[in-house]
Amino acid sequence: MPASPSSSAQEARLAVAARLREIMQDAGLRGQQLAARCGWNGAKTSRIINARTAPSDADIRAWCRACDADGQADDLIAANRAVDSMYVEWRRLTRTGLLRLQESAAPLYKRTRRFRAYSSRVVPGVLQTEAYATALLAMVADFRRTPDDVAAAVQARLARSRVVRTGHHRFAILIEESVLYYRLGTAETMAEQLEHLLAAMALPAVSLGIIPFTATRTMWPVETFNIFDDGQAGVELLSAQVTITTPSELALYASAFDRLREFAVYGAEARTLITRAAAALG
């Protein structure tokens, strides 16, 4: 069944179709001319550029080859494959509660060897304590009005987080200093969470950087994102979870991470910021 015109997937299909149309126009071709070069009926070209038919990988490669734009094929193929999963509303992901969402991410965490995480809002999940995760997921469940399975979801998140201490995983984590002050749960919950961050800094697999309030920046605070190896990124919006696999977009997030990392402090300086936040709890 085709997606409704208002759906996010359809918007993504239209974006792929628009890029294909631009490639054809940049090559100075019309629909029938491109069809002749590709060896298919002109109606197929029309269906593809109007997003009525999803192109196959072979279609995209033939299209780009016909337009002398082979270098754009890989990005387009990745974008086309990701259409149905690239933007998924949280209400769809959490309609049965939060447990399933936590469990569904576990295989990705297990197979990833190099994690890069940036957060401007909350402590990243792999470094959350049970009390902090409970406070956060309870807020999420309340705001999104999901079935109450917070306790089970927290245990699933903690189980997923064991990758920090097992296997051959490496974690490069950046958080804004503001995250240390956003109070989720009680003062005791925050004190325990900050102490946990100090302990995590000693783990051989973890590199934790704090971006100070006072950092001289050439990049603004952006949305929370995670990069899993070099093949996938996850971006958390208020309304949806975005999965990115297109090489050029992955490169953009990797570049943003590298830029943000330049502002961070580590080691003793980072510990000072964490202990200062803990002292501010009163």
N, C-alpha and C positions, 0 to 999 in steps of 0.2 A: 504494500500500500504506500503510495507516495506521501511524503511528509506534507503537512499543511504549510501554506506560504508563510505563516507567522512563526513556524518552528525554527529553532536555532540551527538544526541540521540543514533545513532548506536554505537558510541564510548562508551557511558554509558552502552548500552546493552552488549557489548563485555566485559566490566569490570565486570558486574554481572556474566556473563557466566564464566569468568576466575576464579572468586572467588568460584563458584560452582565446577568447575573442580578441583581446589586446595583442597577443602574440601573432594572431592571424593578420590583424590590421597593420602591425608594425612590419610584417613581411610584405605588405602591399597586396595581399590576396583577398579574394572574395570567397564566399562559402563554396560555390561550385568549383572554383579553382583548387581550393584546399581538398575538397572531396576527391577530385580527380587525381591529385598527387598521392592521396592516402589510399585510393582504390576502393572507395565506398560511395554509396548513394548520397546525393546532396542533402536529402532529408535528414540523414544521420547527423550531419554537421549542424543543421538547424536545431535538432533536438538537443544536442550537446550544449550549444552556446545559449540556449534558452532554459537549461537545467531541467529539461523534461526527461533526459536519459543520462544516467551516470556513466562517464567514460571508463573503460577498462584501462589497466596499466598499458596494454599494447596500443590502445587508442591514443593515449597521451603521448607515448613515445613516437608514434607515427605522425601525430599532429605537430609535435615540436620538430621532428626531422624534416617535415614538409616545409616548415617555416624557418629552417636553419637556426633553430633555437634549442638544440639538443641539451645545452647546459641547464635549461630550466625544467627539464623533464622530471628529475628526481624530486625536487621540491613539490611539484604539482602532484606527483603520484603519492607522496607522503600526505599532502593535504587532502587529497581525494579519499585516501584510505581512512583518514581520521575523522571524516565528516560526521559519522553517527556517534562517535565517542568523544569528540573534542570539546563539546560543551554540554554538560549534563546538569540540569537543575538539581539543587540539593533536595527539593521536595520529592523528586523522583528517586534519588539515591537513598533517602531516609524514610520513605513512606512506610516501611515495616519496622522502623527503629534505627538505632545507631550501631548495633552490634554487627549486622551484616556488612556495613560499610567498613568497619575496622577489620573484620576478617578478610574481606575481599582484597585489601591492600597487602596482606601478609606475604603472599608469594613474590610480589614485586620487591619488598624489602629484603627478603631472603636471597634473591638472586642478584641484587644490586651490590656491586663492590665499592663504587665510589659515589658517595652521597654529597651533594652540595645543597644547603638549606639556608634560606634567608627569611627572617621574620621581623615584621615591624609591629606585630600585634600581640602575640602570645609566645610563650616558651615552646619551641618545636616539640612535637609529640614524642620523639625518641628520648627526650630529656625531661619529660614530665614525671612528677611524683604521682602517686595514687590519689592523694587529696586534691592536688591541683587539677589533674585530669578529670576528677569527679566534679569539681566546681565548674570547669569549663564545659564539659559535655552536658551537665545539667542545664546550663544556660542555653546551650545549643538546642537541646530537646524542648525547652520551654519556648524559645523564640520560634522554632520551626514547628512546634506542636506535633512532635513525633511520639510514637508509643514509648512508654517509659521502660527502657532497657538499659539505663545508664550504667548500673553496676556491672552488668555483663559486658557492656561495651568498653568500660574502663579496663577490665581484666584482659580483654582482647588487645587493647592498645598496649598495655604493659607487656603482654606476651610478645607482641610484635616488636617492642622496643629492646628485647633481649639481644637483637643483632648488634647492639652497641658493644656488647661484651663477648660476643661469640663470632667465630668464623674470621674470614679475611676481608672485613669491611672497613672502610675509612670514611670518616665524617668530617666535613668542613662546614661549620655552622656559624652563621652570622646573625646576631640579633641587635636591634636598636636598643640603646640604653633605656628608652621609655618602657620597653617590655618589662624591665626589672621593677617598675613602679606601678604598672597597671595591676590593681588588686583584684585577683580572682579568688574568691573564698575569703577565709578569715586571715587575720594577721599571722596566726600560727601556720596556716597553709602556705602563705607567701614566704615566711621565714624558712620553713622546711624546703620549699622549692629553691630558694636562693642558695641554701646550704648544699642542696643536691647539685646545683650548677657548679659550685666550687669543687665538689668531689668529682664531677664528670670531667673537669679540666685535667685531672690526673690520669684519665684513661688513655692508654696508648693509641687508641683508634680515633680519638676525638680531638679536633682542633676547634676551640670555641673563641670566637672574636666578638667583642662588644663595640658597637659604633657609638662613641660618646655624643652627648648633646652638643658638645663644643667643637666637634670635628669640622674642619673646613672642607666643605663638600663640593664636588663637581657632579654629583648625582643625587637626586632627591629620593626620599624614602618611597619605595614602591610597594606593590601588593606582595603578600607572602608567596614564595614559590620554592619548589624543591626540584632538583635536577638529579635524575637517576642514571648513573653512568653517563654515556653520551647519546642515549637513545630516546629519552623521554623526560618531559618536564611536567610538573603539576602546578597549576596556579589556582589559588583559592580566592574566589570572589564572594561577595555577600550572597549572591543569588545562585551561584553555580560553581562547579568544579570544571576547570579547563585542562584538558590533556593535550600537550603539544608534542608532535613528533616531526614536524616539518624542519629539515636541517637548518634553513635560514633563521627560523624563529628560535630553535634551540641555541643557535650561535648567539642570538641577541640576548637570551637569558644568561648564557655563560659569560658573555661580555659584561652584562650588568653585574653579575656576581663578582667578577674580577675587579670591576670598578669600585663596588661597595667594599670589597675586602681591603682596599687601600686605605679606607678611613678607620678601620677597626684597630683596637688595641688587644693585646694578648698577654698571657702570663700575669706578672705582678700587677700591671696596670689594669687588666680586666678584673682581677680579684679585688682590687681597690674599689672599682665601680660597683661590684656586686655587694661587697661588705658595706659600702656607703648606703646602698638601697636597703639593705637589711636593717641598718641602724635607723633609717628613716621610718621604719614601721612603728617605732616607739616602744 
